[in-house]
Amino acid sequence: MRFTTRTPFPLSALCLLVTGVVAALLAGCVAVPDRVPDRAGVRGAHGGHPSAARWQPRPGTAWQWQLSGRVDTGVAVPVYDIDGFTNGAEVVSRLHRSGRKVICYINAGAWESFRPDRAAFPASALGRSDGWRGERWLDIRRRSLLRPIMAARFDMCRDKGFDAVEPDLADAYTNDTGFPLTAADQLAYNRMIADLVHERGMAVGLKNDLEQIPELVGDYDFAVNEQCAEYHECPSLRPFIEADKAVFHVEYHVPESTFCPIAERLGLDSMRKGLALGRWRSPC
């Protein structure tokens, strides 16, 4: 929550052909659960191997974002964004059985004292507080240090069955982190994060970082944005919409009567949430 994410079996050519025909027939018979009315966001299938087609949500895909409390799996939307550490594979599986795609929230820009891998980060890589209790900015210039830590986190997301990742705090260079970060540092780090997620067969969303959207839209599969209406920044998200990639958008303070017309005009998938990102949502 922020405001200012095998070796193939040795089959014969005949078996492969038969398998492909059967799979095609079965695919035509799959029914979408009645309580997930919007499947516009499905383009491709999740796979744990880098060569598998990634899921990529399109504009017009409703979503739920819940990072606190027990996940309410009964919201009739096709996409859920939930915490990757506090939710197990059984939650992801339950959502998949109901026809949902599931995004794994991971903090990629700050150390968190309450995460099980907190000891993996050396003190020298921790900067100032990011404004949230128990959190400190990371020195994203130290990519060789952070790469294996983030890779392990994304392994966790993949192993739990998530379809995508939301790496939070992707705009550290615009904040007072305690490190002399530059736009080039952020660009390199964000591309490293996208590559790590893609190597694991999952989609990845760009969290905020509006200034670098033109450079990063080709590296990311969708966007997650907070408060673009409040700060009059929503047009900056157009490159994602123009690339047929969903923009999952939330406002906390601006009323729906103000931001929903903006969202509808631009093609954003928007809702209002409380700052705690609990169950409650008020979509456009």
N, C-alpha and C positions, 0 to 999 in steps of 0.2 A: 504494500500500500504506500503510495507516494503521491505527493502533489507538490509544487514550487512556484516470464513472464512468460556363416556356417558353410560350412562346406556343403555344396549342393549334393543331394542324393544322386548316385550314379544311375540314372534312368536311361533307357533306350529312347531313340527318337520316336518310336511308336507309342511308348508310354507317355511321353511328353505331349504328343498330339492328342491322345485320348484324354489326358488330364485337362488340357486346354479346352477341349470341347465340352467336357463335363462342367468345368468351372464357368464357362460362358453360359451354359444352360441354367446352372444354379443361380448365377447372378441375376438373371432375368426374373427369377421367382422370389427374390428377397423382398419382404414387405417392411416398410418403415413403420415403427410403432406409432399409434394414433396420437399419443401425447407429445410427440415431437413434430409439430406442424411444419417447421421451416427447415428444409434440407438444402437450401440454396448454397450453403457454404461448402458442400462436399465436392472436391475436385481432386481425385487421386485417392490412394489408400495408404494408411499408415503401415510402415514396415520398419523393423529394427535393423535392417541391413542398409548400408549407404546407397546401394543401387536401387532400392525399392522406391516407388513413386511416393513423394511426400504428400500429405494432406495439405491443401491450401485453401483457406476460407475466402469466399468471394464477398464483395459488398452485398448487403441485404441479409446478413446472417445474424440472427438474434443470439444473445449470449447472457450468461450469468457469471458474475465475478464474486466469489465468496472466499475470503482469506481468514475469517474468524468464525469460531463456533463450529458445531457439527454440520457438515455439508448437507443441505437440503437437496436431495436428488430428485425432487418432484416438480421442479420448475420446468415448464414446457418450452424449452429452448434447445437448439441443437448443439450448443457449445457451452462448456463450463471451463472456467479458469479458477484453479484451486491451488492451495499451498502444496508444494512438492514434498516437503519434509513431514508435515503433520498428517498427510493422507496416505494410506497404504494402497497396495495393488487392488484390494477388495473394493475400495471406493471407485477406483478407475474402472474396474471390471463391471461394477453395478451400473455405472453410467453408460458404458459401452453396450451393455445388454439392452439398455433403453434407447439405443440409437444415437447417443451423444458422442461428440469428440471432446477430448479433455486436454486442457493446457496446464502445464506444470509451472507454477510460480516459483522463481528462484531469484534471490538477491545476488546480482552479479557485480554490483558496484560498492558494496559495503560489507564489512565484517559484522556478524551478529553474535553476541555473547550467548544466546540461547540455542544455537544450532549445534548438533552433535559433532560437527567437524571444525569447531572453533579453534582447536589447538593446532590445526594445520597451517594457520596463518601466523607468520612471525610478527612480533611487535613492530619491527621496522617497516612493515607494509601497511600499518594502521595509522590513519590520519585523524582529523578532527571528527567530532560527532556530526552525524548527518541530520540531527534534530530529533531523532527517535531514540528512546531509551535503549541502551545496550548495543547501539550501532555506531560504527566508525567507518569513514570513507576508506577505500582501498587505494593504494598507489598503483593505478592501472598501467603505469609505465613498465612495471615489472611483470611483463607478460609471461616470461619463462617460468616465473615462480607461480603465478596464478593459473596458468594453463592447466596443469594436472589437477589442481583443486577443483576448478570449474568442470573439467572433464569428468571427474568422479561424481560431481553433482548431476551432470547430465546423464551419466550412466545410470544413476538412481532413477531419474525420470523415465528413461527408456525401459529399465527393468521392471518398473511398476506399470508399464503399458501406456504411458502418456503419448499423445499424438503430437504435441508441440510444447514449446517452452516460452515463457515470458520472463526474460532476464531483466530484472528491475535495476534502476539507477544507472541508466545508460548515458547519462549526460553529466558526469562528474566534473568535467572541465568547466562547466558553467557555474559551479558552486565553490564555496570556500572550504576546500578539502584539507588544507595544510600542505598540499603538494603543488608545484608549479606546472599543472597539467595544461596541455595545449589541445586545440582542436584535432591536430594530427595524432596525438596520443589517443584521444577518444575514438577516432576513426579506426585506427589500427586495432584497438582493443575490441571494439564492436564487431569488426570483421572477424577477429579471432573467435569471438563468442558464436557468431553465426556459423562459422565453419565447424566448430566443435559440435554444435547441435545437428547440423546437416550430416556430419559424418556418422551420426547415430540414427539417421533415418527419420528424424523429426523435423517439423516445421518450427520456425522461430519468428517471434514478433519483436519489432523495434519499439521500445518503451520510450515515449516522449522524444527527446533529442530532435526537436523540430528543425533546428538549423542544419542538421546533416542529412535530412531526408533525401535531398537530391543525389547525394553520394551513396546512400545506403539502401535506397529502395530496391535496387537490384540484388542485394545480399539478403534481404529479409522477405518473409512470406506474407506478413500482415503487420499491422501497427496496433499498439495499445496506447491510448492517450487519455490524460487527465486534464480537465479544465480548459480545453482550448477555447470554449465559448467565453468563459469567465475572463480569459486573458486576450480575447480577440485574435486567436491564432489558428482557428480551424482551417482557413484556406491553405495553410502550409502543408496540410495532409493530402492535398489533391494528387500528388504524384502516386500515392498508393492506390487511390480510387481509379486513376487513369490507367494504372497497370493491372486493373481488375483484382486488386488485393484488398481484403477487408480492413476497415479501421474500426476497432472496438474502442468506444469512447464513453467516458464517464464524467459527469459533473456532480459536485457536492453541494454547491451553494446556489447556483443559478437555477431558477424555476424552469420546468419543462416547457412552459409557454414561451420562454425566451430561446432556449437552445434547441428544441425539437425542430422548429422551422429551418434553422441553420443546418442541422444534421440531415434533414430530409433533402434540402437543396444540394448538399455536397455528397450525399450518399454514405454518411457515417452510420454506424450501428451503435446507437446511443441510449443511455439510461441515466437516471439519477440514483446515487447510492449514498449511504452514510459513510463517514470517514473510517469507521471500523471495518467496512466491507463485510458486513454480516449478510443474513439471508435477504433482507428487504431490498427491493428494487422497484423502480418506477420507469419503465421503458417508454420510448417515444411511440 
